[in-house]
Amino acid sequence: MSDAAYHHEGDILELEGLLSVETVSRYFDIGIKCLEQSSGGLQIDLAKSDIVGSAAIALLIAWQRRALYLKKKFSIVNAPGHFLDMAKLSGVSDILPFADAG
């Protein structure tokens, strides 16, 4: 998979490529800017991302905190199963708003 890339349209931010400790810093400001520009919130789509390690959890929590501060909606869709498992093991699966978690 490619290095950090994204696609932003409307209130959807699609993360593409590697999401790891080496790349989350590149995504941080992008997510904050997208949140601030959104009309009512932001949906993070992880369908095209390759998540390695737990750095993505910290990134999503930071974005969620900013969304709460801005009083905007925030949700995460298409999270890979291994990432949902990692969030559960880390104790944050009930904190992060996984829209499609079963």
MODELLER restraints for C-alpha pairs under 7 A, 6 or more apart:
rsr = mdl.restraints
at = mdl.atoms
rsr.add(forms.Gaussian(group=physical.xy_distance, feature=features.Distance(at['CA:1:A'], at['CA:17:A']), mean=5.09, stdev=0.5))
rsr.add(forms.Gaussian(group=physical.xy_distance, feature=features.Distance(at['CA:1:A'], at['CA:18:A']), mean=6.28, stdev=0.5))
rsr.add(forms.Gaussian(group=physical.xy_distance, feature=features.Distance(at['CA:1:A'], at['CA:50:A']), mean=6.95, stdev=0.5))
rsr.add(forms.Gaussian(group=physical.xy_distance, feature=features.Distance(at['CA:2:A'], at['CA:17:A']), mean=4.58, stdev=0.5))
rsr.add(forms.Gaussian(group=physical.xy_distance, feature=features.Distance(at['CA:2:A'], at['CA:18:A']), mean=6.20, stdev=0.5))
rsr.add(forms.Gaussian(group=physical.xy_distance, feature=features.Distance(at['CA:3:A'], at['CA:17:A']), mean=5.15, stdev=0.5))
rsr.add(forms.Gaussian(group=physical.xy_distance, feature=features.Distance(at['CA:3:A'], at['CA:18:A']), mean=5.12, stdev=0.5))
rsr.add(forms.Gaussian(group=physical.xy_distance, feature=features.Distance(at['CA:4:A'], at['CA:16:A']), mean=6.36, stdev=0.5))
rsr.add(forms.Gaussian(group=physical.xy_distance, feature=features.Distance(at['CA:4:A'], at['CA:17:A']), mean=5.28, stdev=0.5))
rsr.add(forms.Gaussian(group=physical.xy_distance, feature=features.Distance(at['CA:4:A'], at['CA:18:A']), mean=5.54, stdev=0.5))
rsr.add(forms.Gaussian(group=physical.xy_distance, feature=features.Distance(at['CA:4:A'], at['CA:19:A']), mean=6.68, stdev=0.5))
rsr.add(forms.Gaussian(group=physical.xy_distance, feature=features.Distance(at['CA:4:A'], at['CA:23:A']), mean=5.93, stdev=0.5))
rsr.add(forms.Gaussian(group=physical.xy_distance, feature=features.Distance(at['CA:5:A'], at['CA:15:A']), mean=6.24, stdev=0.5))
rsr.add(forms.Gaussian(group=physical.xy_distance, feature=features.Distance(at['CA:5:A'], at['CA:16:A']), mean=4.93, stdev=0.5))
rsr.add(forms.Gaussian(group=physical.xy_distance, feature=features.Distance(at['CA:5:A'], at['CA:17:A']), mean=5.96, stdev=0.5))
rsr.add(forms.Gaussian(group=physical.xy_distance, feature=features.Distance(at['CA:6:A'], at['CA:13:A']), mean=7.00, stdev=0.5))
rsr.add(forms.Gaussian(group=physical.xy_distance, feature=features.Distance(at['CA:6:A'], at['CA:14:A']), mean=5.49, stdev=0.5))
rsr.add(forms.Gaussian(group=physical.xy_distance, feature=features.Distance(at['CA:6:A'], at['CA:15:A']), mean=4.53, stdev=0.5))
rsr.add(forms.Gaussian(group=physical.xy_distance, feature=features.Distance(at['CA:6:A'], at['CA:16:A']), mean=5.18, stdev=0.5))
rsr.add(forms.Gaussian(group=physical.xy_distance, feature=features.Distance(at['CA:7:A'], at['CA:13:A']), mean=5.93, stdev=0.5))
rsr.add(forms.Gaussian(group=physical.xy_distance, feature=features.Distance(at['CA:7:A'], at['CA:14:A']), mean=5.05, stdev=0.5))
rsr.add(forms.Gaussian(group=physical.xy_distance, feature=features.Distance(at['CA:7:A'], at['CA:15:A']), mean=6.64, stdev=0.5))
rsr.add(forms.Gaussian(group=physical.xy_distance, feature=features.Distance(at['CA:8:A'], at['CA:14:A']), mean=6.21, stdev=0.5))
rsr.add(forms.Gaussian(group=physical.xy_distance, feature=features.Distance(at['CA:10:A'], at['CA:38:A']), mean=6.89, stdev=0.5))
rsr.add(forms.Gaussian(group=physical.xy_distance, feature=features.Distance(at['CA:11:A'], at['CA:38:A']), mean=5.52, stdev=0.5))
rsr.add(forms.Gaussian(group=physical.xy_distance, feature=features.Distance(at['CA:11:A'], at['CA:41:A']), mean=6.21, stdev=0.5))
rsr.add(forms.Gaussian(group=physical.xy_distance, feature=features.Distance(at['CA:11:A'], at['CA:42:A']), mean=4.79, stdev=0.5))
rsr.add(forms.Gaussian(group=physical.xy_distance, feature=features.Distance(at['CA:11:A'], at['CA:43:A']), mean=6.14, stdev=0.5))
rsr.add(forms.Gaussian(group=physical.xy_distance, feature=features.Distance(at['CA:12:A'], at['CA:42:A']), mean=5.69, stdev=0.5))
rsr.add(forms.Gaussian(group=physical.xy_distance, feature=features.Distance(at['CA:12:A'], at['CA:43:A']), mean=4.78, stdev=0.5))
rsr.add(forms.Gaussian(group=physical.xy_distance, feature=features.Distance(at['CA:12:A'], at['CA:44:A']), mean=6.06, stdev=0.5))
rsr.add(forms.Gaussian(group=physical.xy_distance, feature=features.Distance(at['CA:13:A'], at['CA:42:A']), mean=6.96, stdev=0.5))
rsr.add(forms.Gaussian(group=physical.xy_distance, feature=features.Distance(at['CA:13:A'], at['CA:43:A']), mean=6.13, stdev=0.5))
rsr.add(forms.Gaussian(group=physical.xy_distance, feature=features.Distance(at['CA:13:A'], at['CA:44:A']), mean=5.01, stdev=0.5))
rsr.add(forms.Gaussian(group=physical.xy_distance, feature=features.Distance(at['CA:13:A'], at['CA:45:A']), mean=6.12, stdev=0.5))
rsr.add(forms.Gaussian(group=physical.xy_distance, feature=features.Distance(at['CA:14:A'], at['CA:44:A']), mean=5.94, stdev=0.5))
rsr.add(forms.Gaussian(group=physical.xy_distance, feature=features.Distance(at['CA:14:A'], at['CA:45:A']), mean=4.61, stdev=0.5))
rsr.add(forms.Gaussian(group=physical.xy_distance, feature=features.Distance(at['CA:14:A'], at['CA:46:A']), mean=6.32, stdev=0.5))
rsr.add(forms.Gaussian(group=physical.xy_distance, feature=features.Distance(at['CA:15:A'], at['CA:45:A']), mean=6.26, stdev=0.5))
rsr.add(forms.Gaussian(group=physical.xy_distance, feature=features.Distance(at['CA:15:A'], at['CA:46:A']), mean=5.68, stdev=0.5))
rsr.add(forms.Gaussian(group=physical.xy_distance, feature=features.Distance(at['CA:15:A'], at['CA:48:A']), mean=6.41, stdev=0.5))
rsr.add(forms.Gaussian(group=physical.xy_distance, feature=features.Distance(at['CA:15:A'], at['CA:49:A']), mean=5.71, stdev=0.5))
rsr.add(forms.Gaussian(group=physical.xy_distance, feature=features.Distance(at['CA:16:A'], at['CA:48:A']), mean=4.81, stdev=0.5))
rsr.add(forms.Gaussian(group=physical.xy_distance, feature=features.Distance(at['CA:16:A'], at['CA:49:A']), mean=4.52, stdev=0.5))
rsr.add(forms.Gaussian(group=physical.xy_distance, feature=features.Distance(at['CA:17:A'], at['CA:48:A']), mean=6.45, stdev=0.5))
rsr.add(forms.Gaussian(group=physical.xy_distance, feature=features.Distance(at['CA:17:A'], at['CA:49:A']), mean=4.72, stdev=0.5))
rsr.add(forms.Gaussian(group=physical.xy_distance, feature=features.Distance(at['CA:17:A'], at['CA:50:A']), mean=5.59, stdev=0.5))
rsr.add(forms.Gaussian(group=physical.xy_distance, feature=features.Distance(at['CA:18:A'], at['CA:49:A']), mean=5.95, stdev=0.5))
rsr.add(forms.Gaussian(group=physical.xy_distance, feature=features.Distance(at['CA:18:A'], at['CA:50:A']), mean=4.78, stdev=0.5))
rsr.add(forms.Gaussian(group=physical.xy_distance, feature=features.Distance(at['CA:18:A'], at['CA:51:A']), mean=6.16, stdev=0.5))
rsr.add(forms.Gaussian(group=physical.xy_distance, feature=features.Distance(at['CA:19:A'], at['CA:49:A']), mean=6.47, stdev=0.5))
rsr.add(forms.Gaussian(group=physical.xy_distance, feature=features.Distance(at['CA:19:A'], at['CA:50:A']), mean=5.80, stdev=0.5))
rsr.add(forms.Gaussian(group=physical.xy_distance, feature=features.Distance(at['CA:19:A'], at['CA:51:A']), mean=4.75, stdev=0.5))
rsr.add(forms.Gaussian(group=physical.xy_distance, feature=features.Distance(at['CA:19:A'], at['CA:52:A']), mean=6.17, stdev=0.5))
rsr.add(forms.Gaussian(group=physical.xy_distance, feature=features.Distance(at['CA:19:A'], at['CA:56:A']), mean=6.39, stdev=0.5))
rsr.add(forms.Gaussian(group=physical.xy_distance, feature=features.Distance(at['CA:20:A'], at['CA:51:A']), mean=6.17, stdev=0.5))
rsr.add(forms.Gaussian(group=physical.xy_distance, feature=features.Distance(at['CA:20:A'], at['CA:52:A']), mean=5.08, stdev=0.5))
rsr.add(forms.Gaussian(group=physical.xy_distance, feature=features.Distance(at['CA:20:A'], at['CA:53:A']), mean=6.04, stdev=0.5))
rsr.add(forms.Gaussian(group=physical.xy_distance, feature=features.Distance(at['CA:20:A'], at['CA:55:A']), mean=5.77, stdev=0.5))
rsr.add(forms.Gaussian(group=physical.xy_distance, feature=features.Distance(at['CA:20:A'], at['CA:56:A']), mean=6.53, stdev=0.5))
rsr.add(forms.Gaussian(group=physical.xy_distance, feature=features.Distance(at['CA:21:A'], at['CA:55:A']), mean=5.15, stdev=0.5))
rsr.add(forms.Gaussian(group=physical.xy_distance, feature=features.Distance(at['CA:24:A'], at['CA:55:A']), mean=6.77, stdev=0.5))
rsr.add(forms.Gaussian(group=physical.xy_distance, feature=features.Distance(at['CA:24:A'], at['CA:56:A']), mean=6.71, stdev=0.5))
rsr.add(forms.Gaussian(group=physical.xy_distance, feature=features.Distance(at['CA:24:A'], at['CA:59:A']), mean=6.61, stdev=0.5))
rsr.add(forms.Gaussian(group=physical.xy_distance, feature=features.Distance(at['CA:28:A'], at['CA:59:A']), mean=6.65, stdev=0.5))
rsr.add(forms.Gaussian(group=physical.xy_distance, feature=features.Distance(at['CA:31:A'], at['CA:63:A']), mean=6.63, stdev=0.5))
rsr.add(forms.Gaussian(group=physical.xy_distance, feature=features.Distance(at['CA:32:A'], at['CA:63:A']), mean=6.52, stdev=0.5))
rsr.add(forms.Gaussian(group=physical.xy_distance, feature=features.Distance(at['CA:35:A'], at['CA:41:A']), mean=6.26, stdev=0.5))
rsr.add(forms.Gaussian(group=physical.xy_distance, feature=features.Distance(at['CA:35:A'], at['CA:42:A']), mean=5.88, stdev=0.5))
rsr.add(forms.Gaussian(group=physical.xy_distance, feature=features.Distance(at['CA:35:A'], at['CA:67:A']), mean=6.67, stdev=0.5))
rsr.add(forms.Gaussian(group=physical.xy_distance, feature=features.Distance(at['CA:40:A'], at['CA:72:A']), mean=5.36, stdev=0.5))
rsr.add(forms.Gaussian(group=physical.xy_distance, feature=features.Distance(at['CA:40:A'], at['CA:73:A']), mean=6.20, stdev=0.5))
rsr.add(forms.Gaussian(group=physical.xy_distance, feature=features.Distance(at['CA:41:A'], at['CA:72:A']), mean=4.53, stdev=0.5))
rsr.add(forms.Gaussian(group=physical.xy_distance, feature=features.Distance(at['CA:41:A'], at['CA:73:A']), mean=4.16, stdev=0.5))
rsr.add(forms.Gaussian(group=physical.xy_distance, feature=features.Distance(at['CA:41:A'], at['CA:74:A']), mean=5.55, stdev=0.5))
rsr.add(forms.Gaussian(group=physical.xy_distance, feature=features.Distance(at['CA:42:A'], at['CA:73:A']), mean=6.22, stdev=0.5))
rsr.add(forms.Gaussian(group=physical.xy_distance, feature=features.Distance(at['CA:42:A'], at['CA:74:A']), mean=5.03, stdev=0.5))
rsr.add(forms.Gaussian(group=physical.xy_distance, feature=features.Distance(at['CA:42:A'], at['CA:75:A']), mean=6.63, stdev=0.5))
rsr.add(forms.Gaussian(group=physical.xy_distance, feature=features.Distance(at['CA:43:A'], at['CA:74:A']), mean=5.77, stdev=0.5))
rsr.add(forms.Gaussian(group=physical.xy_distance, feature=features.Distance(at['CA:43:A'], at['CA:75:A']), mean=4.83, stdev=0.5))
rsr.add(forms.Gaussian(group=physical.xy_distance, feature=features.Distance(at['CA:43:A'], at['CA:76:A']), mean=5.74, stdev=0.5))
rsr.add(forms.Gaussian(group=physical.xy_distance, feature=features.Distance(at['CA:44:A'], at['CA:75:A']), mean=6.14, stdev=0.5))
rsr.add(forms.Gaussian(group=physical.xy_distance, feature=features.Distance(at['CA:44:A'], at['CA:76:A']), mean=4.69, stdev=0.5))
rsr.add(forms.Gaussian(group=physical.xy_distance, feature=features.Distance(at['CA:44:A'], at['CA:77:A']), mean=6.12, stdev=0.5))
rsr.add(forms.Gaussian(group=physical.xy_distance, feature=features.Distance(at['CA:45:A'], at['CA:76:A']), mean=6.05, stdev=0.5))
rsr.add(forms.Gaussian(group=physical.xy_distance, feature=features.Distance(at['CA:45:A'], at['CA:77:A']), mean=4.96, stdev=0.5))
rsr.add(forms.Gaussian(group=physical.xy_distance, feature=features.Distance(at['CA:45:A'], at['CA:78:A']), mean=5.84, stdev=0.5))
rsr.add(forms.Gaussian(group=physical.xy_distance, feature=features.Distance(at['CA:46:A'], at['CA:77:A']), mean=6.29, stdev=0.5))
rsr.add(forms.Gaussian(group=physical.xy_distance, feature=features.Distance(at['CA:46:A'], at['CA:78:A']), mean=5.23, stdev=0.5))
rsr.add(forms.Gaussian(group=physical.xy_distance, feature=features.Distance(at['CA:46:A'], at['CA:79:A']), mean=5.30, stdev=0.5))
rsr.add(forms.Gaussian(group=physical.xy_distance, feature=features.Distance(at['CA:47:A'], at['CA:78:A']), mean=4.93, stdev=0.5))
rsr.add(forms.Gaussian(group=physical.xy_distance, feature=features.Distance(at['CA:47:A'], at['CA:79:A']), mean=6.50, stdev=0.5))
rsr.add(forms.Gaussian(group=physical.xy_distance, feature=features.Distance(at['CA:61:A'], at['CA:96:A']), mean=6.84, stdev=0.5))
rsr.add(forms.Gaussian(group=physical.xy_distance, feature=features.Distance(at['CA:64:A'], at['CA:74:A']), mean=6.26, stdev=0.5))
rsr.add(forms.Gaussian(group=physical.xy_distance, feature=features.Distance(at['CA:67:A'], at['CA:73:A']), mean=6.43, stdev=0.5))
rsr.add(forms.Gaussian(group=physical.xy_distance, feature=features.Distance(at['CA:67:A'], at['CA:74:A']), mean=6.25, stdev=0.5))
rsr.add(forms.Gaussian(group=physical.xy_distance, feature=features.Distance(at['CA:75:A'], at['CA:97:A']), mean=5.09, stdev=0.5))
rsr.add(forms.Gaussian(group=physical.xy_distance, feature=features.Distance(at['CA:75:A'], at['CA:98:A']), mean=6.05, stdev=0.5))
rsr.add(forms.Gaussian(group=physical.xy_distance, feature=features.Distance(at['CA:75:A'], at['CA:99:A']), mean=5.95, stdev=0.5))
rsr.add(forms.Gaussian(group=physical.xy_distance, feature=features.Distance(at['CA:76:A'], at['CA:97:A']), mean=5.99, stdev=0.5))
rsr.add(forms.Gaussian(group=physical.xy_distance, feature=features.Distance(at['CA:76:A'], at['CA:98:A']), mean=4.78, stdev=0.5))
rsr.add(forms.Gaussian(group=physical.xy_distance, feature=features.Distance(at['CA:76:A'], at['CA:99:A']), mean=5.70, stdev=0.5))
rsr.add(forms.Gaussian(group=physical.xy_distance, feature=features.Distance(at['CA:77:A'], at['CA:98:A']), mean=6.07, stdev=0.5))
rsr.add(forms.Gaussian(group=physical.xy_distance, feature=features.Distance(at['CA:77:A'], at['CA:99:A']), mean=5.48, stdev=0.5))
rsr.add(forms.Gaussian(group=physical.xy_distance, feature=features.Distance(at['CA:77:A'], at['CA:100:A']), mean=5.81, stdev=0.5))
rsr.add(forms.Gaussian(group=physical.xy_distance, feature=features.Distance(at['CA:78:A'], at['CA:100:A']), mean=6.79, stdev=0.5))
rsr.add(forms.Gaussian(group=physical.xy_distance, feature=features.Distance(at['CA:87:A'], at['CA:93:A']), mean=4.92, stdev=0.5))
